[in-house]
Amino acid sequence: MFEKVNFDLIYREQNDVTPLVVMMCGVAGSGKTTFSQLLEKEGFVRISIDEEVWATNGRWGIDFPMDKFEEYRKDAERKLRNRLIKLIHDKHQVVIDFSFWDRLRRNQYKKLIEDSGGKWKLIYLKVHPNDLRERLKLRNKRSDANSFPISEELLTSYLNGFEIPNGEGEILIKN
């Protein structure tokens, strides 16, 4: 899926003094988790809200009602923000497997990373909506932490609400 990506744009930013934090950005189904897992294999610590919610509360719509998701997501994000700060202080390279759908949250995390002694790279995975639909049809058949069910209506709301990074220091990857 990412065979043509020049990962050196990321790897050359790594050093032992200032930890690198890669912020993934994209709509559900864009490949954020797959990309993050590739970085994880190269020594990055991967943090994921979806996986934290799953580990703490179980499966969406099975172990807890869907209307609890936002509350659990906020709890997971608070916990992971604290973990991120500790990882940066401990000089770990990190990849954040979140959607970062809005500019405000991206800017908040950039500041948090810098204030904690790290530097960031924003990776925006751009995918055509029809490709997203096909990927999500397959993903919706799975039942793991990274397969939150996405209906057509939910995808449409994600696409309509997504703030595409522009002039934010992003690296654009068409996927």
Secondary structure, DSSP 8 states (H G I E B T S, - for coil): --TT--THHHHTT--SSS-EEEEEE--TTSSHHHHHHHHHHTT-EEE-HHHHHHHHH-SBTTTB-GGGHHHHHHHHHHHHHHHHHHHHHTT--EEE-S---SHHHHHHHHHHHHHTT-EEEEEEEE--HHHHHHHHHHHTT--STT-----HHHHHHHHHH-----SSSEEEEE-
